[in-house]
Structures are given as C-alpha cells and as structure tokens.
Amino acid sequence: MASAPAKVSDWRKKAIQSIQARCSEKGWQTWRKQHMLKTFSKSSMTELTDDEIKRLYQTIWNKK
C-alpha cells in the first residue's frame, strides 16, 4: 500500500471502497465511524488525508 499512490491513479477511491466493503461485510460501520472520530476527529473518509486513509485501511484489514 505504501507505493500504491505511485502505481494506481485512483488508489484513494479504491482504498475507501475496500474499507467500506470490509466494514459492511463484518458489520463494523458503527465501529469505523467511532474510530475515525476518536483517532482523526473526522466523521467522513472523504475528509481524511492520504496518510490517514492508509492508517485506517491498515487498521481495518488488521482488525479481527
């Protein structure tokens, strides 16, 4: 994922879609929103910086 922005032009959109899909599949949407407010003080993924998207992506995919 670190080199994703250089390799994939729409990596941000794909990362957000991936996060949304994973959270919907696992029933984590409420948790994700609370986590974003607590960690980034933001309520929408569109407000996150590229680094914050990367951090959220890793958090979601490492969550069990």
CHARMM-style PDB file with segment names, atoms N, HN, CA, C and O in Angstrom:
ATOM      1  N   MET     1       0.821  -1.200   0.000  1.00  0.00      PROA
ATOM      2  CA  MET     1       0.000   0.000   0.000  1.00  0.00      PROA
ATOM      3  C   MET     1       0.861   1.259   0.000  1.00  0.00      PROA
ATOM      4  O   MET     1       0.425   2.301  -0.489  1.00  0.00      PROA
ATOM      5  N   ALA     2       2.062   1.181   0.534  1.00  0.00      PROA
ATOM      6  HN  ALA     2       2.416   0.335   0.932  1.00  0.00      PROA
ATOM      7  CA  ALA     2       2.909   2.360   0.606  1.00  0.00      PROA
ATOM      8  C   ALA     2       3.192   2.952  -0.767  1.00  0.00      PROA
ATOM      9  O   ALA     2       3.222   4.174  -0.918  1.00  0.00      PROA
ATOM     10  N   SER     3       3.398   2.109  -1.763  1.00  0.00      PROA
ATOM     11  HN  SER     3       3.373   1.116  -1.641  1.00  0.00      PROA
ATOM     12  CA  SER     3       3.690   2.608  -3.103  1.00  0.00      PROA
ATOM     13  C   SER     3       2.430   2.725  -3.962  1.00  0.00      PROA
ATOM     14  O   SER     3       2.519   3.084  -5.136  1.00  0.00      PROA
ATOM     15  N   ALA     4       1.287   2.435  -3.407  1.00  0.00      PROA
ATOM     16  HN  ALA     4       1.215   2.144  -2.454  1.00  0.00      PROA
ATOM     17  CA  ALA     4       0.038   2.451  -4.167  1.00  0.00      PROA
ATOM     18  C   ALA     4      -0.227   3.776  -4.878  1.00  0.00      PROA
ATOM     19  O   ALA     4      -0.613   3.759  -6.047  1.00  0.00      PROA
ATOM     20  N   PRO     5      -0.038   4.920  -4.226  1.00  0.00      PROA
ATOM     21  CA  PRO     5      -0.326   6.175  -4.929  1.00  0.00      PROA
ATOM     22  C   PRO     5       0.490   6.342  -6.210  1.00  0.00      PROA
ATOM     23  O   PRO     5       0.014   6.942  -7.173  1.00  0.00      PROA
ATOM     24  N   ALA     6       1.695   5.824  -6.225  1.00  0.00      PROA
ATOM     25  HN  ALA     6       2.081   5.336  -5.443  1.00  0.00      PROA
ATOM     26  CA  ALA     6       2.541   5.949  -7.408  1.00  0.00      PROA
ATOM     27  C   ALA     6       2.114   4.980  -8.513  1.00  0.00      PROA
ATOM     28  O   ALA     6       2.305   5.271  -9.694  1.00  0.00      PROA
ATOM     29  N   LYS     7       1.546   3.849  -8.148  1.00  0.00      PROA
ATOM     30  HN  LYS     7       1.391   3.613  -7.189  1.00  0.00      PROA
ATOM     31  CA  LYS     7       1.211   2.811  -9.111  1.00  0.00      PROA
ATOM     32  C   LYS     7      -0.235   2.860  -9.598  1.00  0.00      PROA
ATOM     33  O   LYS     7      -0.514   2.506 -10.743  1.00  0.00      PROA
ATOM     34  N   VAL     8      -1.139   3.288  -8.755  1.00  0.00      PROA
ATOM     35  HN  VAL     8      -0.913   3.576  -7.824  1.00  0.00      PROA
ATOM     36  CA  VAL     8      -2.562   3.279  -9.097  1.00  0.00      PROA
ATOM     37  C   VAL     8      -3.096   4.701  -8.990  1.00  0.00      PROA
ATOM     38  O   VAL     8      -3.062   5.309  -7.920  1.00  0.00      PROA
ATOM     39  N   SER     9      -3.586   5.220 -10.099  1.00  0.00      PROA
ATOM     40  HN  SER     9      -3.615   4.726 -10.968  1.00  0.00      PROA
ATOM     41  CA  SER     9      -4.018   6.614 -10.124  1.00  0.00      PROA
ATOM     42  C   SER     9      -5.213   6.887  -9.214  1.00  0.00      PROA
ATOM     43  O   SER     9      -5.321   7.972  -8.643  1.00  0.00      PROA
ATOM     44  N   ASP    10      -6.100   5.922  -9.078  1.00  0.00      PROA
ATOM     45  HN  ASP    10      -6.012   5.041  -9.542  1.00  0.00      PROA
ATOM     46  CA  ASP    10      -7.276   6.135  -8.229  1.00  0.00      PROA
ATOM     47  C   ASP    10      -7.216   5.278  -6.967  1.00  0.00      PROA
ATOM     48  O   ASP    10      -8.236   4.754  -6.519  1.00  0.00      PROA
ATOM     49  N   TRP    11      -6.028   5.136  -6.400  1.00  0.00      PROA
ATOM     50  HN  TRP    11      -5.199   5.562  -6.764  1.00  0.00      PROA
ATOM     51  CA  TRP    11      -5.838   4.284  -5.226  1.00  0.00      PROA
ATOM     52  C   TRP    11      -6.682   4.757  -4.043  1.00  0.00      PROA
ATOM     53  O   TRP    11      -7.181   3.936  -3.273  1.00  0.00      PROA
ATOM     54  N   ARG    12      -6.844   6.068  -3.894  1.00  0.00      PROA
ATOM     55  HN  ARG    12      -6.439   6.734  -4.519  1.00  0.00      PROA
ATOM     56  CA  ARG    12      -7.618   6.601  -2.767  1.00  0.00      PROA
ATOM     57  C   ARG    12      -9.066   6.124  -2.846  1.00  0.00      PROA
ATOM     58  O   ARG    12      -9.627   5.661  -1.853  1.00  0.00      PROA
ATOM     59  N   LYS    13      -9.666   6.238  -4.025  1.00  0.00      PROA
ATOM     60  HN  LYS    13      -9.210   6.614  -4.831  1.00  0.00      PROA
ATOM     61  CA  LYS    13     -11.042   5.797  -4.224  1.00  0.00      PROA
ATOM     62  C   LYS    13     -11.158   4.296  -3.969  1.00  0.00      PROA
ATOM     63  O   LYS    13     -12.105   3.844  -3.325  1.00  0.00      PROA
ATOM     64  N   LYS    14     -10.210   3.536  -4.466  1.00  0.00      PROA
ATOM     65  HN  LYS    14      -9.441   3.903  -4.989  1.00  0.00      PROA
ATOM     66  CA  LYS    14     -10.233   2.084  -4.270  1.00  0.00      PROA
ATOM     67  C   LYS    14     -10.015   1.707  -2.807  1.00  0.00      PROA
ATOM     68  O   LYS    14     -10.617   0.749  -2.323  1.00  0.00      PROA
ATOM     69  N   ALA    15      -9.168   2.446  -2.099  1.00  0.00      PROA
ATOM     70  HN  ALA    15      -8.680   3.225  -2.493  1.00  0.00      PROA
ATOM     71  CA  ALA    15      -8.940   2.182  -0.681  1.00  0.00      PROA
ATOM     72  C   ALA    15     -10.221   2.440   0.118  1.00  0.00      PROA
ATOM     73  O   ALA    15     -10.583   1.648   0.989  1.00  0.00      PROA
ATOM     74  N   ILE    16     -10.898   3.539  -0.177  1.00  0.00      PROA
ATOM     75  HN  ILE    16     -10.604   4.182  -0.884  1.00  0.00      PROA
ATOM     76  CA  ILE    16     -12.150   3.868   0.512  1.00  0.00      PROA
ATOM     77  C   ILE    16     -13.207   2.805   0.218  1.00  0.00      PROA
ATOM     78  O   ILE    16     -13.921   2.376   1.125  1.00  0.00      PROA
ATOM     79  N   GLN    17     -13.312   2.379  -1.032  1.00  0.00      PROA
ATOM     80  HN  GLN    17     -12.732   2.727  -1.769  1.00  0.00      PROA
ATOM     81  CA  GLN    17     -14.269   1.331  -1.388  1.00  0.00      PROA
ATOM     82  C   GLN    17     -13.949   0.032  -0.658  1.00  0.00      PROA
ATOM     83  O   GLN    17     -14.853  -0.665  -0.201  1.00  0.00      PROA
ATOM     84  N   SER    18     -12.694  -0.284  -0.552  1.00  0.00      PROA
ATOM     85  HN  SER    18     -11.959   0.283  -0.924  1.00  0.00      PROA
ATOM     86  CA  SER    18     -12.271  -1.502   0.134  1.00  0.00      PROA
ATOM     87  C   SER    18     -12.615  -1.440   1.625  1.00  0.00      PROA
ATOM     88  O   SER    18     -13.104  -2.413   2.199  1.00  0.00      PROA
ATOM     89  N   ILE    19     -12.357  -0.296   2.236  1.00  0.00      PROA
ATOM     90  HN  ILE    19     -11.960   0.495   1.770  1.00  0.00      PROA
ATOM     91  CA  ILE    19     -12.681  -0.103   3.654  1.00  0.00      PROA
ATOM     92  C   ILE    19     -14.194  -0.236   3.853  1.00  0.00      PROA
ATOM     93  O   ILE    19     -14.645  -0.926   4.767  1.00  0.00      PROA
ATOM     94  N   GLN    20     -14.969   0.424   3.000  1.00  0.00      PROA
ATOM     95  HN  GLN    20     -14.603   0.984   2.257  1.00  0.00      PROA
ATOM     96  CA  GLN    20     -16.432   0.365   3.095  1.00  0.00      PROA
ATOM     97  C   GLN    20     -16.930  -1.073   2.954  1.00  0.00      PROA
ATOM     98  O   GLN    20     -17.774  -1.525   3.728  1.00  0.00      PROA
ATOM     99  N   ALA    21     -16.407  -1.782   1.966  1.00  0.00      PROA
ATOM    100  HN  ALA    21     -15.722  -1.415   1.337  1.00  0.00      PROA
ATOM    101  CA  ALA    21     -16.845  -3.162   1.730  1.00  0.00      PROA
ATOM    102  C   ALA    21     -16.522  -4.055   2.916  1.00  0.00      PROA
ATOM    103  O   ALA    21     -17.367  -4.834   3.357  1.00  0.00      PROA
ATOM    104  N   ARG    22     -15.310  -3.948   3.433  1.00  0.00      PROA
ATOM    105  HN  ARG    22     -14.624  -3.315   3.075  1.00  0.00      PROA
ATOM    106  CA  ARG    22     -14.885  -4.776   4.564  1.00  0.00      PROA
ATOM    107  C   ARG    22     -15.737  -4.485   5.802  1.00  0.00      PROA
ATOM    108  O   ARG    22     -16.170  -5.407   6.494  1.00  0.00      PROA
ATOM    109  N   CYS    23     -15.972  -3.204   6.076  1.00  0.00      PROA
ATOM    110  HN  CYS    23     -15.621  -2.455   5.514  1.00  0.00      PROA
ATOM    111  CA  CYS    23     -16.757  -2.832   7.247  1.00  0.00      PROA
ATOM    112  C   CYS    23     -18.216  -3.263   7.105  1.00  0.00      PROA
ATOM    113  O   CYS    23     -18.837  -3.674   8.086  1.00  0.00      PROA
ATOM    114  N   SER    24     -18.753  -3.176   5.926  1.00  0.00      PROA
ATOM    115  HN  SER    24     -18.248  -2.843   5.130  1.00  0.00      PROA
ATOM    116  CA  SER    24     -20.129  -3.622   5.697  1.00  0.00      PROA
ATOM    117  C   SER    24     -20.229  -5.130   5.859  1.00  0.00      PROA
ATOM    118  O   SER    24     -21.160  -5.635   6.487  1.00  0.00      PROA
ATOM    119  N   GLU    25     -19.274  -5.839   5.295  1.00  0.00      PROA
ATOM    120  HN  GLU    25     -18.518  -5.429   4.785  1.00  0.00      PROA
ATOM    121  CA  GLU    25     -19.247  -7.304   5.374  1.00  0.00      PROA
ATOM    122  C   GLU    25     -19.174  -7.800   6.820  1.00  0.00      PROA
ATOM    123  O   GLU    25     -19.830  -8.775   7.186  1.00  0.00      PROA
ATOM    124  N   LYS    26     -18.373  -7.119   7.629  1.00  0.00      PROA
ATOM    125  HN  LYS    26     -17.841  -6.326   7.332  1.00  0.00      PROA
ATOM    126  CA  LYS    26     -18.148  -7.547   9.008  1.00  0.00      PROA
ATOM    127  C   LYS    26     -19.072  -6.867  10.015  1.00  0.00      PROA
ATOM    128  O   LYS    26     -19.052  -7.212  11.196  1.00  0.00      PROA
ATOM    129  N   GLY    27     -19.877  -5.908   9.567  1.00  0.00      PROA
ATOM    130  HN  GLY    27     -19.893  -5.627   8.608  1.00  0.00      PROA
ATOM    131  CA  GLY    27     -20.768  -5.198  10.487  1.00  0.00      PROA
ATOM    132  C   GLY    27     -20.026  -4.197  11.358  1.00  0.00      PROA
ATOM    133  O   GLY    27     -20.387  -3.989  12.517  1.00  0.00      PROA
ATOM    134  N   TRP    28     -18.998  -3.582  10.809  1.00  0.00      PROA
ATOM    135  HN  TRP    28     -18.705  -3.750   9.868  1.00  0.00      PROA
ATOM    136  CA  TRP    28     -18.132  -2.672  11.566  1.00  0.00      PROA
ATOM    137  C   TRP    28     -18.349  -1.200  11.245  1.00  0.00      PROA
ATOM    138  O   TRP    28     -17.547  -0.370  11.673  1.00  0.00      PROA
ATOM    139  N   GLN    29     -19.387  -0.844  10.517  1.00  0.00      PROA
ATOM    140  HN  GLN    29     -20.038  -1.518  10.169  1.00  0.00      PROA
ATOM    141  CA  GLN    29     -19.556   0.555  10.112  1.00  0.00      PROA
ATOM    142  C   GLN    29     -19.650   1.497  11.317  1.00  0.00      PROA
ATOM    143  O   GLN    29     -19.025   2.558  11.319  1.00  0.00      PROA
ATOM    144  N   THR    30     -20.411   1.127  12.323  1.00  0.00      PROA
ATOM    145  HN  THR    30     -20.919   0.265  12.321  1.00  0.00      PROA
ATOM    146  CA  THR    30     -20.529   1.973  13.516  1.00  0.00      PROA
ATOM    147  C   THR    30     -19.180   2.088  14.208  1.00  0.00      PROA
ATOM    148  O   THR    30     -18.780   3.179  14.615  1.00  0.00      PROA
ATOM    149  N   TRP    31     -18.478   0.970  14.342  1.00  0.00      PROA
ATOM    150  HN  TRP    31     -18.803   0.084  14.011  1.00  0.00      PROA
ATOM    151  CA  TRP    31     -17.152   0.981  14.964  1.00  0.00      PROA
ATOM    152  C   TRP    31     -16.200   1.871  14.164  1.00  0.00      PROA
ATOM    153  O   TRP    31     -15.444   2.650  14.745  1.00  0.00      PROA
ATOM    154  N   ARG    32     -16.234   1.756  12.832  1.00  0.00      PROA
ATOM    155  HN  ARG    32     -16.847   1.123  12.360  1.00  0.00      PROA
ATOM    156  CA  ARG    32     -15.345   2.547  11.972  1.00  0.00      PROA
ATOM    157  C   ARG    32     -15.588   4.041  12.171  1.00  0.00      PROA
ATOM    158  O   ARG    32     -14.637   4.814  12.286  1.00  0.00      PROA
ATOM    159  N   LYS    33     -16.836   4.443  12.211  1.00  0.00      PROA
ATOM    160  HN  LYS    33     -17.608   3.815  12.117  1.00  0.00      PROA
ATOM    161  CA  LYS    33     -17.168   5.855  12.382  1.00  0.00      PROA
ATOM    162  C   LYS    33     -16.696   6.371  13.737  1.00  0.00      PROA
ATOM    163  O   LYS    33     -16.159   7.474  13.831  1.00  0.00      PROA
ATOM    164  N   GLN    34     -16.897   5.572  14.788  1.00  0.00      PROA
ATOM    165  HN  GLN    34     -17.334   4.676  14.711  1.00  0.00      PROA
ATOM    166  CA  GLN    34     -16.437   5.964  16.121  1.00  0.00      PROA
ATOM    167  C   GLN    34     -14.911   6.033  16.159  1.00  0.00      PROA
ATOM    168  O   GLN    34     -14.342   6.953  16.747  1.00  0.00      PROA
ATOM    169  N   HSD    35     -14.259   5.069  15.538  1.00  0.00      PROA
ATOM    170  HN  HSD    35     -14.721   4.322  15.060  1.00  0.00      PROA
ATOM    171  CA  HSD    35     -12.793   5.043  15.488  1.00  0.00      PROA
ATOM    172  C   HSD    35     -12.258   6.280  14.764  1.00  0.00      PROA
ATOM    173  O   HSD    35     -11.284   6.887  15.210  1.00  0.00      PROA
ATOM    174  N   MET    36     -12.889   6.653  13.653  1.00  0.00      PROA
ATOM    175  HN  MET    36     -13.680   6.160  13.290  1.00  0.00      PROA
ATOM    176  CA  MET    36     -12.441   7.828  12.901  1.00  0.00      PROA
ATOM    177  C   MET    36     -12.600   9.098  13.720  1.00  0.00      PROA
ATOM    178  O   MET    36     -11.722   9.961  13.702  1.00  0.00      PROA
ATOM    179  N   LEU    37     -13.711   9.223  14.441  1.00  0.00      PROA
ATOM    180  HN  LEU    37     -14.424   8.522  14.456  1.00  0.00      PROA
ATOM    181  CA  LEU    37     -13.917  10.407  15.284  1.00  0.00      PROA
ATOM    182  C   LEU    37     -12.875  10.470  16.399  1.00  0.00      PROA
ATOM    183  O   LEU    37     -12.317  11.530  16.682  1.00  0.00      PROA
ATOM    184  N   LYS    38     -12.625   9.336  17.020  1.00  0.00      PROA
ATOM    185  HN  LYS    38     -13.078   8.474  16.791  1.00  0.00      PROA
ATOM    186  CA  LYS    38     -11.671   9.279  18.130  1.00  0.00      PROA
ATOM    187  C   LYS    38     -10.239   9.502  17.650  1.00  0.00      PROA
ATOM    188  O   LYS    38      -9.486  10.254  18.269  1.00  0.00      PROA
ATOM    189  N   THR    39      -9.864   8.861  16.564  1.00  0.00      PROA
ATOM    190  HN  THR    39     -10.476   8.250  16.061  1.00  0.00      PROA
ATOM    191  CA  THR    39      -8.485   8.883  16.106  1.00  0.00      PROA
ATOM    192  C   THR    39      -8.146  10.113  15.264  1.00  0.00      PROA
ATOM    193  O   THR    39      -7.082  10.708  15.436  1.00  0.00      PROA
ATOM    194  N   PHE    40      -9.041  10.491  14.360  1.00  0.00      PROA
ATOM    195  HN  PHE    40      -9.905  10.007  14.221  1.00  0.00      PROA
ATOM    196  CA  PHE    40      -8.750  11.562  13.405  1.00  0.00      PROA
ATOM    197  C   PHE    40      -9.610  12.811  13.601  1.00  0.00      PROA
ATOM    198  O   PHE    40      -9.373  13.828  12.949  1.00  0.00      PROA
ATOM    199  N   SER    41     -10.596  12.747  14.482  1.00  0.00      PROA
ATOM    200  HN  SER    41     -10.788  11.921  15.011  1.00  0.00      PROA
ATOM    201  CA  SER    41     -11.550  13.846  14.698  1.00  0.00      PROA
ATOM    202  C   SER    41     -12.271  14.221  13.401  1.00  0.00      PROA
ATOM    203  O   SER    41     -12.535  15.393  13.134  1.00  0.00      PROA
ATOM    204  N   LYS    42     -12.585  13.192  12.602  1.00  0.00      PROA
ATOM    205  HN  LYS    42     -12.371  12.240  12.819  1.00  0.00      PROA
ATOM    206  CA  LYS    42     -13.291  13.402  11.341  1.00  0.00      PROA
ATOM    207  C   LYS    42     -14.374  12.339  11.216  1.00  0.00      PROA
ATOM    208  O   LYS    42     -14.197  11.208  11.667  1.00  0.00      PROA
ATOM    209  N   SER    43     -15.496  12.706  10.603  1.00  0.00      PROA
ATOM    210  HN  SER    43     -15.640  13.625  10.237  1.00  0.00      PROA
ATOM    211  CA  SER    43     -16.623  11.775  10.518  1.00  0.00      PROA
ATOM    212  C   SER    43     -16.803  11.153   9.137  1.00  0.00      PROA
ATOM    213  O   SER    43     -17.616  10.245   8.967  1.00  0.00      PROA
ATOM    214  N   SER    44     -16.051  11.633   8.155  1.00  0.00      PROA
ATOM    215  HN  SER    44     -15.390  12.370   8.293  1.00  0.00      PROA
ATOM    216  CA  SER    44     -16.187  11.116   6.804  1.00  0.00      PROA
ATOM    217  C   SER    44     -14.815  10.737   6.243  1.00  0.00      PROA
ATOM    218  O   SER    44     -13.824  11.427   6.481  1.00  0.00      PROA
ATOM    219  N   MET    45     -14.771   9.638   5.501  1.00  0.00      PROA
ATOM    220  HN  MET    45     -15.576   9.077   5.308  1.00  0.00      PROA
ATOM    221  CA  MET    45     -13.497   9.227   4.918  1.00  0.00      PROA
ATOM    222  C   MET    45     -13.019  10.210   3.865  1.00  0.00      PROA
ATOM    223  O   MET    45     -11.821  10.284   3.594  1.00  0.00      PROA
ATOM    224  N   THR    46     -13.926  10.964   3.269  1.00  0.00      PROA
ATOM    225  HN  THR    46     -14.900  10.904   3.489  1.00  0.00      PROA
ATOM    226  CA  THR    46     -13.519  11.949   2.271  1.00  0.00      PROA
ATOM    227  C   THR    46     -12.744  13.109   2.902  1.00  0.00      PROA
ATOM    228  O   THR    46     -12.025  13.829   2.209  1.00  0.00      PROA
ATOM    229  N   GLU    47     -12.894  13.286   4.216  1.00  0.00      PROA
ATOM    230  HN  GLU    47     -13.478  12.702   4.779  1.00  0.00      PROA
ATOM    231  CA  GLU    47     -12.174  14.345   4.925  1.00  0.00      PROA
ATOM    232  C   GLU    47     -10.761  13.923   5.323  1.00  0.00      PROA
ATOM    233  O   GLU    47      -9.937  14.767   5.676  1.00  0.00      PROA
ATOM    234  N   LEU    48     -10.480  12.627   5.267  1.00  0.00      PROA
ATOM    235  HN  LEU    48     -11.149  11.942   4.980  1.00  0.00      PROA
ATOM    236  CA  LEU    48      -9.180  12.121   5.713  1.00  0.00      PROA
ATOM    237  C   LEU    48      -8.079  12.454   4.715  1.00  0.00      PROA
ATOM    238  O   LEU    48      -8.313  12.506   3.508  1.00  0.00      PROA
ATOM    239  N   THR    49      -6.875  12.679   5.238  1.00  0.00      PROA
ATOM    240  HN  THR    49      -6.686  12.636   6.219  1.00  0.00      PROA
ATOM    241  CA  THR    49      -5.717  12.874   4.373  1.00  0.00      PROA
ATOM    242  C   THR    49      -5.301  11.520   3.808  1.00  0.00      PROA
ATOM    243  O   THR    49      -5.800  10.479   4.237  1.00  0.00      PROA
ATOM    244  N   ASP    50      -4.395  11.540   2.851  1.00  0.00      PROA
ATOM    245  HN  ASP    50      -3.990  12.385   2.502  1.00  0.00      PROA
ATOM    246  CA  ASP    50      -3.907  10.286   2.271  1.00  0.00      PROA
ATOM    247  C   ASP    50      -3.266   9.396   3.339  1.00  0.00      PROA
ATOM    248  O   ASP    50      -3.489   8.185   3.354  1.00  0.00      PROA
ATOM    249  N   ASP    51      -2.482   9.986   4.217  1.00  0.00      PROA
ATOM    250  HN  ASP    51      -2.300  10.970   4.204  1.00  0.00      PROA
ATOM    251  CA  ASP    51      -1.849   9.203   5.286  1.00  0.00      PROA
ATOM    252  C   ASP    51      -2.886   8.610   6.234  1.00  0.00      PROA
ATOM    253  O   ASP    51      -2.740   7.473   6.681  1.00  0.00      PROA
ATOM    254  N   GLU    52      -3.929   9.373   6.540  1.00  0.00      PROA
ATOM    255  HN  GLU    52      -4.048  10.297   6.176  1.00  0.00      PROA
ATOM    256  CA  GLU    52      -4.982   8.872   7.417  1.00  0.00      PROA
ATOM    257  C   GLU    52      -5.755   7.733   6.754  1.00  0.00      PROA
ATOM    258  O   GLU    52      -6.146   6.776   7.423  1.00  0.00      PROA
ATOM    259  N   ILE    53      -5.976   7.833   5.446  1.00  0.00      PROA
ATOM    260  HN  ILE    53      -5.659   8.611   4.903  1.00  0.00      PROA
ATOM    261  CA  ILE    53      -6.638   6.734   4.712  1.00  0.00      PROA
ATOM    262  C   ILE    53      -5.784   5.473   4.816  1.00  0.00      PROA
ATOM    263  O   ILE    53      -6.302   4.383   5.058  1.00  0.00      PROA
ATOM    264  N   LYS    54      -4.482   5.626   4.633  1.00  0.00      PROA
ATOM    265  HN  LYS    54      -4.061   6.512   4.436  1.00  0.00      PROA
ATOM    266  CA  LYS    54      -3.574   4.471   4.728  1.00  0.00      PROA
ATOM    267  C   LYS    54      -3.636   3.850   6.118  1.00  0.00      PROA
ATOM    268  O   LYS    54      -3.686   2.627   6.256  1.00  0.00      PROA
ATOM    269  N   ARG    55      -3.633   4.693   7.148  1.00  0.00      PROA
ATOM    270  HN  ARG    55      -3.592   5.686   7.037  1.00  0.00      PROA
ATOM    271  CA  ARG    55      -3.701   4.186   8.526  1.00  0.00      PROA
ATOM    272  C   ARG    55      -5.021   3.475   8.795  1.00  0.00      PROA
ATOM    273  O   ARG    55      -5.042   2.407   9.407  1.00  0.00      PROA
ATOM    274  N   LEU    56      -6.118   4.066   8.338  1.00  0.00      PROA
ATOM    275  HN  LEU    56      -6.100   4.933   7.841  1.00  0.00      PROA
ATOM    276  CA  LEU    56      -7.433   3.456   8.537  1.00  0.00      PROA
ATOM    277  C   LEU    56      -7.523   2.132   7.792  1.00  0.00      PROA
ATOM    278  O   LEU    56      -8.049   1.155   8.325  1.00  0.00      PROA
ATOM    279  N   TYR    57      -7.018   2.092   6.572  1.00  0.00      PROA
ATOM    280  HN  TYR    57      -6.591   2.886   6.139  1.00  0.00      PROA
ATOM    281  CA  TYR    57      -7.017   0.870   5.768  1.00  0.00      PROA
ATOM    282  C   TYR    57      -6.288  -0.249   6.521  1.00  0.00      PROA
ATOM    283  O   TYR    57      -6.799  -1.363   6.631  1.00  0.00      PROA
ATOM    284  N   GLN    58      -5.107   0.053   7.031  1.00  0.00      PROA
ATOM    285  HN  GLN    58      -4.693   0.958   6.942  1.00  0.00      PROA
ATOM    286  CA  GLN    58      -4.335  -0.947   7.770  1.00  0.00      PROA
ATOM    287  C   GLN    58      -5.074  -1.391   9.031  1.00  0.00      PROA
ATOM    288  O   GLN    58      -5.091  -2.578   9.355  1.00  0.00      PROA
ATOM    289  N   THR    59      -5.675  -0.457   9.730  1.00  0.00      PROA
ATOM    290  HN  THR    59      -5.661   0.508   9.467  1.00  0.00      PROA
ATOM    291  CA  THR    59      -6.426  -0.782  10.945  1.00  0.00      PROA
ATOM    292  C   THR    59      -7.575  -1.725  10.631  1.00  0.00      PROA
ATOM    293  O   THR    59      -7.777  -2.716  11.333  1.00  0.00      PROA
ATOM    294  N   ILE    60      -8.329  -1.426   9.582  1.00  0.00      PROA
ATOM    295  HN  ILE    60      -8.165  -0.621   9.011  1.00  0.00      PROA
ATOM    296  CA  ILE    60      -9.484  -2.247   9.217  1.00  0.00      PROA
ATOM    297  C   ILE    60      -9.040  -3.642   8.810  1.00  0.00      PROA
ATOM    298  O   ILE    60      -9.631  -4.631   9.243  1.00  0.00      PROA
ATOM    299  N   TRP    61      -8.015  -3.733   7.989  1.00  0.00      PROA
ATOM    300  HN  TRP    61      -7.534  -2.930   7.637  1.00  0.00      PROA
ATOM    301  CA  TRP    61      -7.589  -5.046   7.494  1.00  0.00      PROA
ATOM    302  C   TRP    61      -6.842  -5.866   8.538  1.00  0.00      PROA
ATOM    303  O   TRP    61      -6.690  -7.077   8.379  1.00  0.00      PROA
ATOM    304  N   ASN    62      -6.372  -5.215   9.611  1.00  0.00      PROA
ATOM    305  HN  ASN    62      -6.495  -4.231   9.740  1.00  0.00      PROA
ATOM    306  CA  ASN    62      -5.733  -5.947  10.712  1.00  0.00      PROA
ATOM    307  C   ASN    62      -6.713  -6.281  11.820  1.00  0.00      PROA
ATOM    308  O   ASN    62      -6.401  -7.083  12.700  1.00  0.00      PROA
ATOM    309  N   LYS    63      -7.899  -5.675  11.790  1.00  0.00      PROA
ATOM    310  HN  LYS    63      -8.152  -5.024  11.075  1.00  0.00      PROA
ATOM    311  CA  LYS    63      -8.918  -5.908  12.832  1.00  0.00      PROA
ATOM    312  C   LYS    63      -9.464  -7.325  12.739  1.00  0.00      PROA
ATOM    313  O   LYS    63      -9.691  -7.853  11.651  1.00  0.00      PROA
ATOM    314  N   LYS    64      -9.667  -7.920  13.892  1.00  0.00      PROA
ATOM    315  HN  LYS    64      -9.482  -7.491  14.777  1.00  0.00      PROA
ATOM    316  CA  LYS    64     -10.224  -9.287  13.933  1.00  0.00      PROA
ATOM    317  C   LYS    64     -11.545  -9.288  14.635  1.00  0.00      PROA
ATOM    318  OT1 LYS    64     -12.171 -10.339  14.771  1.00  0.00      PROA
TER     319      LYS     64
END
